Amino acid sequence: MKVLVTGGAGFIGSHVAEAYCARGHEVVVLDSFVTGRRENVPRGIRVVEMDIRSPSVREFLASERFDAINHHAALINVPDSFRRPVEYADVNVVGTVNLLQAAVESHVRTFIFISTCAVYAESRHLPYEETHPVGPGDPYGTSKLAAELYVQMYAKQYSSLRSVILRYGNVYGPRQQVYGEGNLIAVCIERLNQGQQPVIFGDGMHTRDYVYVGDVAELNCRVLEQPISGVFNVGTGQQRSVLDVYATVARTLDAPYAPVFGPPRREPAHVALSSQRLQQATGWMPKTTFDDGIQRTVAWYRTQLQKWDATPAEHSLDPATGADDSARVGNRPR
């Protein structure tokens, strides 16, 4: 199949593009390179620099005739979304609608939309299933939920368009960047590797569902190649606290440094996702243990950190960070 991966120069998107290429699909990456990195894209994959909101997207899709679109491009940082809610709505909602319209006009058959567990209403009943009530508490999650509704509406109105919505938990692994206040694992690795102390906001007992990026890339291949549709959670069903994550990273790095605790932030206390629906539909289950995933991630960072500029070492528990996943798309870099 000929597949367009938006945000394909970002963290998760580049792994998905690489996996598609390895399966023999013809892959094109579309990215605005606000945060995406050209070195993330494997050799042999064509790259197009373009904003998903651009009117040129429709002309581009019409000329290329893609079979499928895998839409990872988005603004993804929860704290940042409170500072820039209009931009999050513009990129994540308007950009997605622009792609959907271009997709139906150019007869794309499959649209895979990457969403987030941030669309769910906070609850003590875990793990969340796809039937759990939605009710995002931040502009990021709200923009993703609005985009989901557009994806579902387009699929309903155009029977030739198969839609799949994937609600990611916290994806981690090689190529993940530190986004100022986001990406706990990346922050801990970078800071501890430099002999410094990461800042943990709150008491460190908040939990998230961490899933390794290689497993997520494999899932995206199954979703592309199998005739399924609907909304699916992507997680392990297990919770890990901030302190547990920190301890695992510190142990892997053999780092003796203790974290520094800062004031708490506005965020859900606990998140875990049931992927039972996905397992039943595709046979997919995450294979990588957390310890193995951290070891692989640390090994990659040790070869890459010297190439990256220093960034502020703070974190938040943004759902689906890098949901981002993905390279952020927009005109204003941070």
Phi and psi in degrees as GROMACS dihedral restraints (atoms count N, CA, C in turn):
[ dihedral_restraints ]
;  ai    aj    ak    al  type     phi  dphi    fc
    3     4     5     6     1   -98.4    20    10
    4     5     6     7     1   120.1    20    10
    6     7     8     9     1  -125.8    20    10
    7     8     9    10     1   134.7    20    10
    9    10    11    12     1   -99.9    20    10
   10    11    12    13     1   126.9    20    10
   12    13    14    15     1  -111.9    20    10
   13    14    15    16     1   108.3    20    10
   15    16    17    18     1   -81.2    20    10
   16    17    18    19     1   145.2    20    10
   18    19    20    21     1    68.3    20    10
   19    20    21    22     1    24.2    20    10
   21    22    23    24     1   -76.2    20    10
   22    23    24    25     1    -1.8    20    10
   24    25    26    27     1  -101.4    20    10
   25    26    27    28     1     3.7    20    10
   27    28    29    30     1   -91.5    20    10
   28    29    30    31     1  -169.7    20    10
   30    31    32    33     1   -61.0    20    10
   31    32    33    34     1   -69.7    20    10
   33    34    35    36     1   -73.2    20    10
   34    35    36    37     1   -43.4    20    10
   36    37    38    39     1   -56.5    20    10
   37    38    39    40     1   -37.5    20    10
   39    40    41    42     1   -68.9    20    10
   40    41    42    43     1   -35.3    20    10
   42    43    44    45     1   -66.8    20    10
   43    44    45    46     1   -38.2    20    10
   45    46    47    48     1   -66.4    20    10
   46    47    48    49     1   -45.3    20    10
   48    49    50    51     1   -59.3    20    10
   49    50    51    52     1   -41.9    20    10
   51    52    53    54     1   -63.5    20    10
   52    53    54    55     1   -42.5    20    10
   54    55    56    57     1   -66.4    20    10
   55    56    57    58     1   -41.3    20    10
   57    58    59    60     1   -60.4    20    10
   58    59    60    61     1   -45.1    20    10
   60    61    62    63     1   -61.7    20    10
   61    62    63    64     1   -41.5    20    10
   63    64    65    66     1   -64.7    20    10
   64    65    66    67     1   -25.4    20    10
   66    67    68    69     1   -86.2    20    10
   67    68    69    70     1     1.4    20    10
   69    70    71    72     1    93.6    20    10
   70    71    72    73     1     7.7    20    10
   72    73    74    75     1   -81.4    20    10
   73    74    75    76     1   151.7    20    10
   75    76    77    78     1   -84.7    20    10
   76    77    78    79     1   117.7    20    10
   78    79    80    81     1  -116.3    20    10
   79    80    81    82     1   135.5    20    10
   81    82    83    84     1  -124.2    20    10
   82    83    84    85     1   133.9    20    10
   84    85    86    87     1  -102.7    20    10
   85    86    87    88     1   132.0    20    10
   87    88    89    90     1  -116.4    20    10
   88    89    90    91     1   125.9    20    10
   90    91    92    93     1  -153.0    20    10
   91    92    93    94     1   145.3    20    10
   93    94    95    96     1   -88.5    20    10
   94    95    96    97     1   -12.9    20    10
   96    97    98    99     1    61.4    20    10
   97    98    99   100     1    32.4    20    10
   99   100   101   102     1   -68.9    20    10
  100   101   102   103     1   -46.0    20    10
  102   103   104   105     1  -127.2    20    10
  103   104   105   106     1   -13.9    20    10
  105   106   107   108     1   -64.3    20    10
  106   107   108   109     1   153.6    20    10
  108   109   110   111     1  -121.6    20    10
  109   110   111   112     1   128.9    20    10
  111   112   113   114     1   -61.3    20    10
  112   113   114   115     1   -31.3    20    10
  114   115   116   117     1   -69.7    20    10
  115   116   117   118     1   -14.5    20    10
  117   118   119   120     1   -72.5    20    10
  118   119   120   121     1   -26.2    20    10
  120   121   122   123     1   -81.8    20    10
  121   122   123   124     1   124.1    20    10
  123   124   125   126     1   -60.9    20    10
  124   125   126   127     1   149.4    20    10
  126   127   128   129     1   -61.6    20    10
  127   128   129   130     1   144.7    20    10
  129   130   131   132     1    96.0    20    10
  130   131   132   133     1   -10.6    20    10
  132   133   134   135     1   -99.2    20    10
  133   134   135   136     1   125.8    20    10
  135   136   137   138     1   -71.5    20    10
  136   137   138   139     1   138.8    20    10
  138   139   140   141     1  -118.8    20    10
  139   140   141   142     1   132.1    20    10
  141   142   143   144     1  -119.6    20    10
  142   143   144   145     1   124.0    20    10
  144   145   146   147     1   -89.1    20    10
  145   146   147   148     1   113.6    20    10
  147   148   149   150     1  -163.0    20    10
  148   149   150   151     1   145.2    20    10
  150   151   152   153     1   -84.7    20    10
  151   152   153   154     1   135.8    20    10
  153   154   155   156     1   -65.7    20    10
  154   155   156   157     1   -15.2    20    10
  156   157   158   159     1   -87.1    20    10
  157   158   159   160     1    -7.9    20    10
  159   160   161   162     1   -68.5    20    10
  160   161   162   163     1   139.5    20    10
  162   163   164   165     1   -59.2    20    10
  163   164   165   166     1   -22.4    20    10
  165   166   167   168     1   -67.0    20    10
  166   167   168   169     1   -18.2    20    10
  168   169   170   171     1   -58.8    20    10
  169   170   171   172     1   -41.1    20    10
  171   172   173   174     1   -67.4    20    10
  172   173   174   175     1   -40.4    20    10
  174   175   176   177     1   -66.2    20    10
  175   176   177   178     1   -39.9    20    10
  177   178   179   180     1   -62.3    20    10
  178   179   180   181     1   -48.4    20    10
  180   181   182   183     1   -65.3    20    10
  181   182   183   184     1   -37.1    20    10
  183   184   185   186     1   -63.3    20    10
  184   185   186   187     1   -34.9    20    10
  186   187   188   189     1   -81.0    20    10
  187   188   189   190     1   -23.4    20    10
  189   190   191   192     1   -94.9    20    10
  190   191   192   193     1   -31.0    20    10
  192   193   194   195     1    58.5    20    10
  193   194   195   196     1    64.5    20    10
  195   196   197   198     1   -75.8    20    10
  196   197   198   199     1   148.3    20    10
  198   199   200   201     1   -81.8    20    10
  199   200   201   202     1   -31.9    20    10
  201   202   203   204     1  -148.9    20    10
  202   203   204   205     1   153.8    20    10
  204   205   206   207     1  -123.7    20    10
  205   206   207   208     1   129.3    20    10
  207   208   209   210     1  -109.8    20    10
  208   209   210   211     1   111.3    20    10
  210   211   212   213     1  -103.9    20    10
  211   212   213   214     1    91.9    20    10
  213   214   215   216     1   -96.9    20    10
  214   215   216   217     1   -21.1    20    10
  216   217   218   219     1   -62.4    20    10
  217   218   219   220     1   130.6    20    10
  219   220   221   222     1  -173.0    20    10
  220   221   222   223     1   160.8    20    10
  222   223   224   225     1   -83.3    20    10
  223   224   225   226     1   134.2    20    10
  225   226   227   228     1  -131.1    20    10
  226   227   228   229     1    -1.6    20    10
  228   229   230   231     1   -95.8    20    10
  229   230   231   232     1   119.7    20    10
  231   232   233   234     1   -61.5    20    10
  232   233   234   235     1   -55.2    20    10
  234   235   236   237     1   -57.6    20    10
  235   236   237   238     1   -39.3    20    10
  237   238   239   240     1   -64.0    20    10
  238   239   240   241     1   -31.0    20    10
  240   241   242   243     1   -66.6    20    10
  241   242   243   244     1   -27.3    20    10
  243   244   245   246     1   -70.5    20    10
  244   245   246   247     1   -31.0    20    10
  246   247   248   249     1   -80.6    20    10
  247   248   249   250     1   -28.0    20    10
  249   250   251   252     1  -133.7    20    10
  250   251   252   253     1    56.3    20    10
  252   253   254   255     1   -62.4    20    10
  253   254   255   256     1   -34.6    20    10
  255   256   257   258     1   -65.7    20    10
  256   257   258   259     1   -42.3    20    10
  258   259   260   261     1   -66.5    20    10
  259   260   261   262     1   -36.5    20    10
  261   262   263   264     1   -64.7    20    10
  262   263   264   265     1   -40.6    20    10
  264   265   266   267     1   -66.0    20    10
  265   266   267   268     1   -39.9    20    10
  267   268   269   270     1   -64.1    20    10
  268   269   270   271     1   -51.7    20    10
  270   271   272   273     1   -72.2    20    10
  271   272   273   274     1   -51.6    20    10
  273   274   275   276     1   -75.9    20    10
  274   275   276   277     1   -30.6    20    10
  276   277   278   279     1   -99.1    20    10
  277   278   279   280     1   -59.5    20    10
  279   280   281   282     1   -62.4    20    10
  280   281   282   283     1   -40.9    20    10
  282   283   284   285     1   -61.2    20    10
  283   284   285   286     1   -40.5    20    10
  285   286   287   288     1   -66.6    20    10
  286   287   288   289     1   -42.3    20    10
  288   289   290   291     1   -63.0    20    10
  289   290   291   292     1   -39.1    20    10
  291   292   293   294     1   -59.3    20    10
  292   293   294   295     1   -43.0    20    10
  294   295   296   297     1   -66.2    20    10
  295   296   297   298     1   -43.3    20    10
  297   298   299   300     1   -60.9    20    10
  298   299   300   301     1   -44.5    20    10
  300   301   302   303     1   -63.3    20    10
  301   302   303   304     1   -42.7    20    10
  303   304   305   306     1   -63.7    20    10
  304   305   306   307     1   -35.8    20    10
  306   307   308   309     1   -64.1    20    10
  307   308   309   310     1   -48.0    20    10
  309   310   311   312     1   -69.9    20    10
  310   311   312   313     1   -33.2    20    10
  312   313   314   315     1   -68.7    20    10
  313   314   315   316     1   -29.8    20    10
  315   316   317   318     1  -102.8    20    10
  316   317   318   319     1    11.2    20    10
  318   319   320   321     1    64.3    20    10
  319   320   321   322     1    38.3    20    10
  321   322   323   324     1   -67.3    20    10
  322   323   324   325     1   136.7    20    10
  324   325   326   327     1   -94.2    20    10
  325   326   327   328     1   -25.0    20    10
  327   328   329   330     1  -134.4    20    10
  328   329   330   331     1   132.3    20    10
  330   331   332   333     1  -126.6    20    10
  331   332   333   334     1   112.4    20    10
  333   334   335   336     1  -103.3    20    10
  334   335   336   337     1   115.2    20    10
  336   337   338   339     1  -106.8    20    10
  337   338   339   340     1   129.7    20    10
  339   340   341   342     1   -93.6    20    10
  340   341   342   343     1   115.7    20    10
  342   343   344   345     1  -114.9    20    10
  343   344   345   346     1  -155.3    20    10
  345   346   347   348     1  -153.2    20    10
  346   347   348   349     1   153.8    20    10
  348   349   350   351     1   -68.3    20    10
  349   350   351   352     1    -9.4    20    10
  351   352   353   354     1   -68.6    20    10
  352   353   354   355     1    -7.4    20    10
  354   355   356   357     1   -76.8    20    10
  355   356   357   358     1   -17.3    20    10
  357   358   359   360     1   -80.2    20    10
  358   359   360   361     1   150.2    20    10
  360   361   362   363     1   -74.3    20    10
  361   362   363   364     1   139.4    20    10
  363   364   365   366     1   -65.6    20    10
  364   365   366   367     1   138.9    20    10
  366   367   368   369     1  -154.4    20    10
  367   368   369   370     1   156.1    20    10
  369   370   371   372     1   -83.0    20    10
  370   371   372   373     1   -12.0    20    10
  372   373   374   375     1   -85.8    20    10
  373   374   375   376     1   106.1    20    10
  375   376   377   378     1  -124.7    20    10
  376   377   378   379     1   155.0    20    10
  378   379   380   381     1   -78.0    20    10
  379   380   381   382     1   157.8    20    10
  381   382   383   384     1   -70.6    20    10
  382   383   384   385     1   137.3    20    10
  384   385   386   387     1  -103.3    20    10
  385   386   387   388     1   168.9    20    10
  387   388   389   390     1   -63.8    20    10
  388   389   390   391     1   -20.7    20    10
  390   391   392   393     1   -85.4    20    10
  391   392   393   394     1    -2.7    20    10
  393   394   395   396     1   -62.5    20    10
  394   395   396   397     1   142.5    20    10
  396   397   398   399     1   -58.4    20    10
  397   398   399   400     1   139.1    20    10
  399   400   401   402     1   -87.8    20    10
  400   401   402   403     1   156.7    20    10
  402   403   404   405     1   167.8    20    10
  403   404   405   406     1    67.4    20    10
  405   406   407   408     1   -61.7    20    10
  406   407   408   409     1   148.0    20    10
  408   409   410   411     1  -108.6    20    10
  409   410   411   412     1    16.6    20    10
  411   412   413   414     1  -151.9    20    10
  412   413   414   415     1   161.0    20    10
  414   415   416   417     1   -62.8    20    10
  415   416   417   418     1   -32.5    20    10
  417   418   419   420     1   -61.1    20    10
  418   419   420   421     1   -55.3    20    10
  420   421   422   423     1   -61.4    20    10
  421   422   423   424     1   -37.0    20    10
  423   424   425   426     1   -63.3    20    10
  424   425   426   427     1   -42.4    20    10
  426   427   428   429     1   -65.3    20    10
  427   428   429   430     1   -36.5    20    10
  429   430   431   432     1   -69.5    20    10
  430   431   432   433     1   -38.8    20    10
  432   433   434   435     1   -65.9    20    10
  433   434   435   436     1   -41.7    20    10
  435   436   437   438     1   -61.2    20    10
  436   437   438   439     1   -41.2    20    10
  438   439   440   441     1   -65.7    20    10
  439   440   441   442     1   -38.2    20    10
  441   442   443   444     1   -56.1    20    10
  442   443   444   445     1   -44.8    20    10
  444   445   446   447     1   -62.7    20    10
  445   446   447   448     1   -37.8    20    10
  447   448   449   450     1   -65.1    20    10
  448   449   450   451     1   -41.7    20    10
  450   451   452   453     1   -60.3    20    10
  451   452   453   454     1   -45.1    20    10
  453   454   455   456     1   -66.3    20    10
  454   455   456   457     1   -38.7    20    10
  456   457   458   459     1   -64.7    20    10
  457   458   459   460     1   -44.6    20    10
  459   460   461   462     1   -62.6    20    10
  460   461   462   463     1   -41.6    20    10
  462   463   464   465     1   -65.0    20    10
  463   464   465   466     1   -33.5    20    10
  465   466   467   468     1   -71.9    20    10
  466   467   468   469     1   -39.8    20    10
  468   469   470   471     1   -77.0    20    10
  469   470   471   472     1   -28.4    20    10
  471   472   473   474     1  -120.8    20    10
  472   473   474   475     1    98.3    20    10
  474   475   476   477     1   -64.8    20    10
  475   476   477   478     1   -18.8    20    10
  477   478   479   480     1   -78.6    20    10
  478   479   480   481     1    -9.7    20    10
  480   481   482   483     1  -100.2    20    10
  481   482   483   484     1   116.4    20    10
  483   484   485   486     1   -89.6    20    10
  484   485   486   487     1   128.0    20    10
  486   487   488   489     1  -117.7    20    10
  487   488   489   490     1   140.9    20    10
  489   490   491   492     1  -131.0    20    10
  490   491   492   493     1   129.1    20    10
  492   493   494   495     1  -114.4    20    10
  493   494   495   496     1   123.3    20    10
  495   496   497   498     1  -111.5    20    10
  496   497   498   499     1   116.6    20    10
  498   499   500   501     1   -95.7    20    10
  499   500   501   502     1   101.4    20    10
  501   502   503   504     1   -74.9    20    10
  502   503   504   505     1   145.9    20    10
  504   505   506   507     1   -81.5    20    10
  505   506   507   508     1  -149.6    20    10
  507   508   509   510     1   -88.1    20    10
  508   509   510   511     1   107.6    20    10
  510   511   512   513     1   -88.4    20    10
  511   512   513   514     1   137.2    20    10
  513   514   515   516     1  -139.1    20    10
  514   515   516   517     1   163.7    20    10
  516   517   518   519     1   146.3    20    10
  517   518   519   520     1  -173.4    20    10
  519   520   521   522     1   -56.0    20    10
  520   521   522   523     1   146.0    20    10
  522   523   524   525     1    82.8    20    10
  523   524   525   526     1    -4.8    20    10
  525   526   527   528     1   -71.2    20    10
  526   527   528   529     1   135.9    20    10
  528   529   530   531     1  -104.7    20    10
  529   530   531   532     1   160.8    20    10
  531   532   533   534     1   -86.4    20    10
  532   533   534   535     1   121.2    20    10
  534   535   536   537     1  -105.2    20    10
  535   536   537   538     1    67.3    20    10
  537   538   539   540     1    65.3    20    10
  538   539   540   541     1   -74.9    20    10
  540   541   542   543     1  -113.0    20    10
  541   542   543   544     1     6.1    20    10
  543   544   545   546     1  -117.6    20    10
  544   545   546   547     1   165.5    20    10
  546   547   548   549     1    72.7    20    10
  547   548   549   550     1    77.9    20    10
  549   550   551   552     1   -53.2    20    10
  550   551   552   553     1   -48.8    20    10
  552   553   554   555     1   -64.3    20    10
  553   554   555   556     1   -44.3    20    10
  555   556   557   558     1   -61.9    20    10
  556   557   558   559     1   -41.4    20    10
  558   559   560   561     1   -62.6    20    10
  559   560   561   562     1   -48.4    20    10
  561   562   563   564     1   -60.7    20    10
  562   563   564   565     1   -44.6    20    10
  564   565   566   567     1   -63.2    20    10
  565   566   567   568     1   -48.3    20    10
  567   568   569   570     1   -63.6    20    10
  568   569   570   571     1   -45.7    20    10
  570   571   572   573     1   -68.5    20    10
  571   572   573   574     1   -48.3    20    10
  573   574   575   576     1   -66.1    20    10
  574   575   576   577     1   -35.6    20    10
  576   577   578   579     1   -64.6    20    10
  577   578   579   580     1   -24.5    20    10
  579   580   581   582     1   -94.5    20    10
  580   581   582   583     1     6.2    20    10
  582   583   584   585     1    74.2    20    10
  583   584   585   586     1    28.8    20    10
  585   586   587   588     1  -122.0    20    10
  586   587   588   589     1   170.4    20    10
  588   589   590   591     1  -102.4    20    10
  589   590   591   592     1   125.8    20    10
  591   592   593   594     1   -74.7    20    10
  592   593   594   595     1   156.5    20    10
  594   595   596   597     1   -98.2    20    10
  595   596   597   598     1   126.6    20    10
  597   598   599   600     1  -109.2    20    10
  598   599   600   601     1   124.8    20    10
  600   601   602   603     1   -90.6    20    10
  601   602   603   604     1   125.1    20    10
  603   604   605   606     1    92.6    20    10
  604   605   606   607     1  -159.9    20    10
  606   607   608   609     1   -90.3    20    10
  607   608   609   610     1    -0.5    20    10
  609   610   611   612     1    81.1    20    10
  610   611   612   613     1     7.5    20    10
  612   613   614   615     1   -97.7    20    10
  613   614   615   616     1    -1.4    20    10
  615   616   617   618     1   -62.7    20    10
  616   617   618   619     1   147.2    20    10
  618   619   620   621     1  -125.7    20    10
  619   620   621   622     1   153.7    20    10
  621   622   623   624     1  -142.3    20    10
  622   623   624   625     1   168.1    20    10
  624   625   626   627     1  -103.0    20    10
  625   626   627   628     1   110.0    20    10
  627   628   629   630     1   -99.5    20    10
  628   629   630   631     1   127.7    20    10
  630   631   632   633     1  -128.9    20    10
  631   632   633   634     1   135.9    20    10
  633   634   635   636     1   -75.3    20    10
  634   635   636   637     1   140.9    20    10
  636   637   638   639     1   -63.9    20    10
  637   638   639   640     1   -30.9    20    10
  639   640   641   642     1   -64.5    20    10
  640   641   642   643     1   -38.1    20    10
  642   643   644   645     1   -67.0    20    10
  643   644   645   646     1   -37.0    20    10
  645   646   647   648     1   -66.7    20    10
  646   647   648   649     1   -39.4    20    10
  648   649   650   651     1   -63.4    20    10
  649   650   651   652     1   -42.7    20    10
  651   652   653   654     1   -60.8    20    10
  652   653   654   655     1   -40.8    20    10
  654   655   656   657     1   -60.1    20    10
  655   656   657   658     1   -44.4    20    10
  657   658   659   660     1   -61.4    20    10
  658   659   660   661     1   -31.3    20    10
  660   661   662   663     1   -66.5    20    10
  661   662   663   664     1   -44.8    20    10
  663   664   665   666     1   -62.9    20    10
  664   665   666   667     1   -41.6    20    10
  666   667   668   669     1   -65.5    20    10
  667   668   669   670     1   -36.7    20    10
  669   670   671   672     1   -66.8    20    10
  670   671   672   673     1   -41.5    20    10
  672   673   674   675     1   -91.9    20    10
  673   674   675   676     1   -14.3    20    10
  675   676   677   678     1  -107.5    20    10
  676   677   678   679     1   144.3    20    10
  678   679   680   681     1   -81.3    20    10
  679   680   681   682     1    62.3    20    10
  681   682   683   684     1  -109.2    20    10
  682   683   684   685     1   162.4    20    10
  684   685   686   687     1  -151.7    20    10
  685   686   687   688     1   162.2    20    10
  687   688   689   690     1   120.5    20    10
  688   689   690   691     1  -164.9    20    10
  690   691   692   693     1  -108.1    20    10
  691   692   693   694     1   133.5    20    10
  693   694   695   696     1  -139.5    20    10
  694   695   696   697     1   135.7    20    10
  696   697   698   699     1   -77.8    20    10
  697   698   699   700     1   148.8    20    10
  699   700   701   702     1  -128.1    20    10
  700   701   702   703     1   100.0    20    10
  702   703   704   705     1  -163.4    20    10
  703   704   705   706     1  -174.0    20    10
  705   706   707   708     1  -104.6    20    10
  706   707   708   709     1   -14.3    20    10
  708   709   710   711     1    82.6    20    10
  709   710   711   712     1     1.1    20    10
  711   712   713   714     1  -112.9    20    10
  712   713   714   715     1   147.1    20    10
  714   715   716   717     1  -101.7    20    10
  715   716   717   718     1   143.3    20    10
  717   718   719   720     1  -134.3    20    10
  718   719   720   721     1   131.8    20    10
  720   721   722   723     1   -79.8    20    10
  721   722   723   724     1   163.4    20    10
  723   724   725   726     1   -58.0    20    10
  724   725   726   727     1   -43.5    20    10
  726   727   728   729     1   -65.8    20    10
  727   728   729   730     1   -35.7    20    10
  729   730   731   732     1   -66.5    20    10
  730   731   732   733     1   -43.3    20    10
  732   733   734   735     1   -61.4    20    10
  733   734   735   736     1   -47.1    20    10
  735   736   737   738     1   -58.0    20    10
  736   737   738   739     1   -44.9    20    10
  738   739   740   741     1   -63.8    20    10
  739   740   741   742     1   -38.5    20    10
  741   742   743   744     1   -66.3    20    10
  742   743   744   745     1   -43.9    20    10
  744   745   746   747     1   -64.4    20    10
  745   746   747   748     1   -45.1    20    10
  747   748   749   750     1   -62.2    20    10
  748   749   750   751     1   -40.2    20    10
  750   751   752   753     1   -65.7    20    10
  751   752   753   754     1   -41.7    20    10
  753   754   755   756     1   -64.8    20    10
  754   755   756   757     1   -37.4    20    10
  756   757   758   759     1   -85.2    20    10
  757   758   759   760     1    -7.1    20    10
  759   760   761   762     1    54.9    20    10
  760   761   762   763     1    45.2    20    10
  762   763   764   765     1  -102.3    20    10
  763   764   765   766     1   129.0    20    10
  765   766   767   768     1   -88.8    20    10
  766   767   768   769     1     2.8    20    10
  768   769   770   771     1   -79.6    20    10
  769   770   771   772     1   134.9    20    10
  771   772   773   774     1   -86.9    20    10
  772   773   774   775     1   152.7    20    10
  774   775   776   777     1   -75.1    20    10
  775   776   777   778     1   163.5    20    10
  777   778   779   780     1  -104.8    20    10
  778   779   780   781     1   135.0    20    10
  780   781   782   783     1   -98.9    20    10
  781   782   783   784     1   132.8    20    10
  783   784   785   786     1  -113.9    20    10
  784   785   786   787     1  -178.6    20    10
  786   787   788   789     1   -65.4    20    10
  787   788   789   790     1   151.6    20    10
  789   790   791   792     1   -67.5    20    10
  790   791   792   793     1   158.2    20    10
  792   793   794   795     1  -120.2    20    10
  793   794   795   796     1   161.3    20    10
  795   796   797   798     1   -77.5    20    10
  796   797   798   799     1   105.9    20    10
  798   799   800   801     1  -164.7    20    10
  799   800   801   802     1   155.1    20    10
  801   802   803   804     1   -58.3    20    10
  802   803   804   805     1   145.6    20    10
  804   805   806   807     1   -74.6    20    10
  805   806   807   808     1   -40.5    20    10
  807   808   809   810     1  -143.8    20    10
  808   809   810   811     1   140.1    20    10
  810   811   812   813     1  -142.6    20    10
  811   812   813   814     1   133.7    20    10
  813   814   815   816     1  -150.0    20    10
  814   815   816   817     1   147.5    20    10
  816   817   818   819     1  -121.3    20    10
  817   818   819   820     1   133.1    20    10
  819   820   821   822     1   -84.7    20    10
  820   821   822   823     1   126.6    20    10
  822   823   824   825     1  -106.3    20    10
  823   824   825   826     1    23.0    20    10
  825   826   827   828     1   -61.6    20    10
  826   827   828   829     1   -40.1    20    10
  828   829   830   831     1   -61.9    20    10
  829   830   831   832     1   -41.0    20    10
  831   832   833   834     1   -66.7    20    10
  832   833   834   835     1   -41.4    20    10
  834   835   836   837     1   -61.2    20    10
  835   836   837   838     1   -42.4    20    10
  837   838   839   840     1   -67.3    20    10
  838   839   840   841     1   -34.8    20    10
  840   841   842   843     1   -80.6    20    10
  841   842   843   844     1   -33.9    20    10
  843   844   845   846     1  -125.5    20    10
  844   845   846   847     1   -14.4    20    10
  846   847   848   849     1    81.8    20    10
  847   848   849   850     1     4.4    20    10
  849   850   851   852     1   -78.1    20    10
  850   851   852   853     1   138.0    20    10
  852   853   854   855     1  -142.8    20    10
  853   854   855   856     1   143.3    20    10
  855   856   857   858     1   -63.8    20    10
  856   857   858   859     1   132.8    20    10
  858   859   860   861     1  -103.7    20    10
  859   860   861   862     1   -24.3    20    10
  861   862   863   864     1   -86.2    20    10
  862   863   864   865     1   122.0    20    10
  864   865   866   867     1   -68.7    20    10
  865   866   867   868     1   158.9    20    10
  867   868   869   870     1   -62.6    20    10
  868   869   870   871     1   -43.0    20    10
  870   871   872   873     1   -61.5    20    10
  871   872   873   874     1   -43.3    20    10
  873   874   875   876     1   -65.9    20    10
  874   875   876   877     1   -40.4    20    10
  876   877   878   879     1   -63.7    20    10
  877   878   879   880     1   -40.0    20    10
  879   880   881   882     1   -66.4    20    10
  880   881   882   883     1   -41.0    20    10
  882   883   884   885     1   -60.5    20    10
  883   884   885   886     1   -43.1    20    10
  885   886   887   888     1   -65.9    20    10
  886   887   888   889     1   -39.6    20    10
  888   889   890   891     1   -67.8    20    10
  889   890   891   892     1   -43.6    20    10
  891   892   893   894     1   -62.0    20    10
  892   893   894   895     1   -42.9    20    10
  894   895   896   897     1   -59.8    20    10
  895   896   897   898     1   -40.5    20    10
  897   898   899   900     1   -68.2    20    10
  898   899   900   901     1   -44.5    20    10
  900   901   902   903     1   -61.2    20    10
  901   902   903   904     1   -36.3    20    10
  903   904   905   906     1   -63.4    20    10
  904   905   906   907     1   -26.0    20    10
  906   907   908   909     1   -90.2    20    10
  907   908   909   910     1   -11.5    20    10
  909   910   911   912     1  -114.6    20    10
  910   911   912   913     1   -24.1    20    10
  912   913   914   915     1   -58.8    20    10
  913   914   915   916     1   -34.3    20    10
  915   916   917   918     1   -67.4    20    10
  916   917   918   919     1   -14.8    20    10
  918   919   920   921     1   -89.4    20    10
  919   920   921   922     1   -14.6    20    10
  921   922   923   924     1   -99.3    20    10
  922   923   924   925     1   148.6    20    10
  924   925   926   927     1   -71.3    20    10
  925   926   927   928     1   149.8    20    10
  927   928   929   930     1   -65.7    20    10
  928   929   930   931     1   142.6    20    10
  930   931   932   933     1  -132.1    20    10
  931   932   933   934     1   157.5    20    10
  933   934   935   936     1   -58.6    20    10
  934   935   936   937     1   134.4    20    10
  936   937   938   939     1   -98.4    20    10
  937   938   939   940     1    75.9    20    10
  939   940   941   942     1  -126.3    20    10
  940   941   942   943     1   165.6    20    10
  942   943   944   945     1  -141.9    20    10
  943   944   945   946     1   159.6    20    10
  945   946   947   948     1  -138.1    20    10
  946   947   948   949     1   170.6    20    10
  948   949   950   951     1   -96.6    20    10
  949   950   951   952     1    48.6    20    10
  951   952   953   954     1   -55.5    20    10
  952   953   954   955     1   126.0    20    10
  954   955   956   957     1   -65.3    20    10
  955   956   957   958     1   137.9    20    10
  957   958   959   960     1    64.2    20    10
  958   959   960   961     1    20.9    20    10
  960   961   962   963     1   -72.4    20    10
  961   962   963   964     1   160.6    20    10
  972   973   974   975     1    19.7    20    10
  973   974   975   976     1    89.2    20    10
  975   976   977   978     1   123.9    20    10
  976   977   978   979     1   152.7    20    10
  978   979   980   981     1   -74.7    20    10
  979   980   981   982     1   135.1    20    10
  981   982   983   984     1   -73.5    20    10
  982   983   984   985     1   142.9    20    10
  984   985   986   987     1  -117.5    20    10
  985   986   987   988     1   129.9    20    10
  987   988   989   990     1   167.6    20    10
  988   989   990   991     1   176.1    20    10
  990   991   992   993     1  -100.2    20    10
  991   992   993   994     1    -8.3    20    10
  993   994   995   996     1  -118.1    20    10
  994   995   996   997     1   106.6    20    10
  996   997   998   999     1   -72.8    20    10
  997   998   999  1000     1   154.9    20    10
